[in-house]
């Protein structure tokens, strides 16, 4: 008895599939999944039609098997997630409670969702009613957190078509700033880097900037001579710390009256470290110009090498501004060069809005400060003192006895070897 060849082929293929891949290859086994019986009329259909049907079945199997396996894996993962979610929710809730009851702005956990939501909620998504100031790099908002803590949130401008400064260097410099601990440097609690929200969270300074105070007659009167002397010493102490007491020297690069802020007790603090640079002691530290016109060191006009002496020059300008009650303007040029009026009295350049002139002791200390400021704004940076030397000279007056103090001139102070 003779059977059709197609029937013999399908029978062998079916047996090989049932027996497993050891009898025949996997390819041959799957090819034989359509088994025809003796009475199946498909046995006697043309060969090319049967081959097309077999191909369709093979395609369905190759699609169905992976889908079934993937569905099985997803089901197992979902079951595991459901089993662990109650415990995970408990741990998350506990973490949220701990964060809310503590200072959420440590560098370790500020990036957390809770802290971010607190900032957005406290400022009502950075509504203008919470704006307390403007800067070259952003807008400052006042935010009261659920804990009652009030902070300043500086939202950094992130114009379209510009890359966000989220590179490693930027983040490392921010982390260094969070580790700075000095009573006259505004604390940086944390930061957020996001495509939509990029901001710094800082200590809130109730009395605003030195520039704002000096430009307001009533508020300027609150800065009497004692407070002005203390302001100069506080700024000098902060800069000395940055230059000499950090693991790597930090140059602020934008010391100005806009970046000297006061808290509720009129304690002066340096703020806005957006332009700060960590000096690499093994390189030349060349960089693009950063700073405020009228405060930037003159050498930056022809060289872009950043050194601590750039901050020293800016400190000298700010010091004169504190004592004069206004920016010294063209006087800086004459004071920093040999072109100076020999008859200009120190008392005549002081802020005349204060009703009480300095006492004898205060005047001697003010003259000492002016002498230090004049050495700081020297045109040649190599002749400027370091900030450590400045703080020493401010804390211990080395001013020779010049009498009477009311008759001391700027020319005399400029030529003192102090």
C-alpha angles and dihedrals in degrees: 000000000000125000125199114266092236092057092051090051094051093047093053091046093051092050091049091052092051092045092050136239094306093076095048135356122281089248094056092045094055091045089061100056094109101073119190124206124220090259095044107119089209087077090074099045119111115281098240092056093052092048091055092051092049090052092053091053092049091053091051091051094048089052099041099049097057091044091054092048092049092049090051092052092048091050091053093048092049091051091051091049093050090050094052100036098087091056092044091050091052092051092048092049091049091050092050092051091050093048094048092050093052137048100291093193101081113127090245099061107016091101088065122121092242095057092045092051091048091056094047092048095045092053095036089238093317097308116187092241089073094050112119102168150357132230139180092260103033154334124280121222132188114231129184112202128212088258090060093250114139117213138174115241115200110197109204119223111249107183119199118265090028126108117242114244093245097129122127095260093054093049093046092052091051090050090052090052091053089057094055112109115188128131092227097050117081110245119246107210100182148310144232126215115193137141090249103025124041115163146142123227112215144168111285115242110200100196099053127218134337088243092057093048096048092047091056115072096207095046093044089061089062088065098074122179094272092053092045092053089048091049092056092049092047093052091046091051092051094050092047088054092051094047101040112016104048123090088248121020113259120208113200094201095193109063106159139134088267091062098047107090132185130216127212091285093048092252108160120232134179112237142176108055093179090117097038117128130202106224117232105216091203097055140055095252096223114174144156119278115280126170146070122293111248092031103052118102113259095234089068087073091070104019132038096205110129119213136158088260089072089065090045091059092048090049090055091053093047091048092055089046091054092053097039095043091229139054109287091228115175090003088076091061093052093043094049093051135043092267102099135136107247092208101053107120121216092227091057095059095048122104104283093195092081106092094209115063117218116281120241094268092042090050092054091051091047091051089051090052092049091051090053092046091052091054089050095056094051109143093231110064094209090066094053117101123242118254090248089057089046093055091049092051092047094050094047115035113223094176111136117237107276115178134234098022091206089061098052113122131208089241091059092050093047092056097045114114096225 
